[in-house]
Amino acid sequence: MKMMTEKFKIIGKYIKDMSSETKNAETYIFVKDHILKYKLNININSKALKNKMVEINTILKFEDKDNSKHKSHFEMTYATIIQVNDDVKEKKELEKIILCDVQIKIYQDLEKSFLNMLHNSGYAGVEFEKKIDFENLYMQRFN
């Protein structure tokens, strides 16, 4: 695969919103024992700004899929502002940049911020064993 020139540049990235909820000690103790059952969900949306800039919001949720009475809720919205090169004309190309290329570039910071929140919320042992494969997710979405 030949390296093409970057089709965008990241102008800024920041945590737009972050939420960690564990309502009481009983819930904390329960969740600590069951957090390995929690699943990570990711959602991406974007909105066009002026001057070929796009704000991309990557929303991570780490939640209990079982209907446990005691559950914690962890969510973070990570915003990335990019400027797209003038030669990007097609919607499909822009979609790939937003859903795939940018995500791959920011994932390390995104994961670190999210894990820090979990660890600072008292769940020190949590790690995500698999990296999210954005390339694969993108392909699945359009096939």
C-alpha positions as CSV (number, residue, x, y, z in Angstrom):
1,M,0.0,0.0,0.0
2,K,1.6,3.3,-1.0
3,M,1.5,6.2,1.4
4,M,-0.7,8.9,0.2
5,T,-0.5,12.4,1.5
6,E,-2.7,13.0,4.4
7,K,-6.2,14.0,3.4
8,F,-6.8,15.9,6.6
9,K,-5.1,17.4,9.5
10,I,-6.1,17.4,13.2
11,I,-6.6,20.9,14.4
12,G,-7.6,20.0,17.9
13,K,-8.9,17.2,20.1
14,Y,-10.4,17.3,23.6
15,I,-12.7,15.6,26.0
16,K,-16.1,17.2,25.4
17,D,-18.0,15.2,28.0
18,M,-17.2,12.6,30.5
19,S,-19.4,10.7,32.9
20,S,-18.8,8.1,35.5
21,E,-21.7,7.0,37.7
22,T,-21.6,4.5,40.6
23,K,-24.5,5.4,42.8
24,N,-23.3,3.8,46.1
25,A,-20.8,1.6,47.9
26,E,-23.0,-1.5,47.4
27,T,-23.0,-0.9,43.6
28,Y,-19.3,-0.2,43.6
29,I,-18.5,-3.6,45.3
30,F,-20.9,-5.4,42.9
31,V,-19.5,-3.7,39.8
32,K,-15.9,-4.3,40.9
33,D,-16.6,-8.1,40.8
34,H,-18.6,-8.0,37.6
35,I,-16.9,-5.3,35.5
36,L,-15.3,-7.9,33.2
37,K,-18.8,-8.5,31.8
38,Y,-19.1,-4.9,30.7
39,K,-19.0,-4.2,27.0
40,L,-17.4,-1.3,25.2
41,N,-19.6,0.5,22.6
42,I,-18.5,3.1,20.2
43,N,-20.5,5.6,18.3
44,I,-19.2,8.3,15.9
45,N,-21.0,11.3,14.6
46,S,-19.8,14.5,12.9
47,K,-20.8,17.9,11.9
48,A,-19.4,20.2,9.2
49,L,-17.9,23.5,10.3
50,K,-16.8,26.3,8.0
51,N,-13.5,26.3,6.0
52,K,-13.6,22.6,5.3
53,M,-13.4,21.8,9.0
54,V,-15.3,18.9,10.6
55,E,-16.0,18.2,14.3
56,I,-16.0,14.5,15.0
57,N,-17.5,13.2,18.2
58,T,-16.4,9.7,19.2
59,I,-18.6,8.4,22.0
60,L,-17.5,5.5,24.1
61,K,-19.8,3.8,26.5
62,F,-18.8,1.0,28.8
63,E,-21.8,-0.7,30.2
64,D,-23.4,-3.8,31.7
65,K,-25.5,-5.6,29.1
66,D,-27.1,-7.8,31.8
67,N,-30.0,-6.3,33.7
68,S,-28.2,-6.2,37.0
69,K,-29.8,-4.1,39.7
70,H,-26.4,-2.7,40.5
71,K,-24.6,-1.1,37.6
72,S,-22.2,1.7,36.9
73,H,-22.3,3.8,33.8
74,F,-19.2,5.2,32.0
75,E,-19.4,7.4,29.0
76,M,-17.1,9.8,27.3
77,T,-17.4,12.0,24.2
78,Y,-14.1,12.8,22.6
79,A,-14.2,15.6,20.1
80,T,-11.7,15.9,17.2
81,I,-11.6,18.9,14.9
82,I,-10.1,18.2,11.5
83,Q,-9.5,20.3,8.4
84,V,-10.0,18.3,5.2
85,N,-7.8,18.9,2.2
86,D,-9.3,20.6,-0.8
87,D,-8.8,17.5,-3.0
88,V,-11.3,15.5,-0.9
89,K,-14.5,15.8,-2.9
90,E,-16.4,12.6,-2.4
91,K,-18.8,11.8,0.4
92,K,-17.5,8.3,0.6
93,E,-13.9,9.5,1.0
94,L,-14.9,11.9,3.8
95,E,-16.9,9.1,5.5
96,K,-13.8,6.9,5.5
97,I,-11.7,9.8,7.0
98,I,-14.2,10.4,9.8
99,L,-15.1,6.8,10.6
100,C,-11.7,5.2,10.1
101,D,-8.6,7.3,9.5
102,V,-9.2,9.9,12.2
103,Q,-10.3,7.2,14.7
104,I,-7.1,5.2,14.1
105,K,-5.0,8.4,14.7
106,I,-6.8,9.4,18.0
107,Y,-7.5,5.9,19.4
108,Q,-4.4,5.8,21.7
109,D,-5.4,9.1,23.3
110,L,-9.0,8.1,23.4
111,E,-8.4,4.8,25.1
112,K,-5.9,6.3,27.6
113,S,-8.4,9.0,28.6
114,F,-11.2,6.5,29.0
115,L,-9.2,4.0,30.9
116,N,-7.9,6.8,33.2
117,M,-11.5,7.7,34.0
118,L,-12.3,4.1,34.8
119,H,-9.2,3.7,36.9
120,N,-9.8,7.0,38.7
121,S,-13.4,5.8,39.3
122,G,-12.1,2.9,41.4
123,Y,-11.8,0.2,38.8
124,A,-8.1,-0.1,38.6
125,G,-7.9,-3.5,36.9
126,V,-9.8,-2.6,33.7
127,E,-8.0,-3.0,30.4
128,F,-9.4,-3.4,26.9
129,E,-7.6,-6.4,25.6
130,K,-8.6,-5.8,22.0
131,K,-7.9,-2.6,20.1
132,I,-10.9,-1.5,18.1
133,D,-10.3,-2.3,14.4
134,F,-11.8,0.8,12.7
135,E,-10.7,-0.4,9.3
136,N,-12.7,-3.6,9.7
137,L,-15.7,-1.8,11.3
138,Y,-15.8,0.6,8.4
139,M,-15.7,-2.3,5.8
140,Q,-18.5,-4.2,7.6
141,R,-20.6,-1.1,7.6
142,F,-20.5,-0.8,3.8
143,N,-20.6,-4.5,2.8
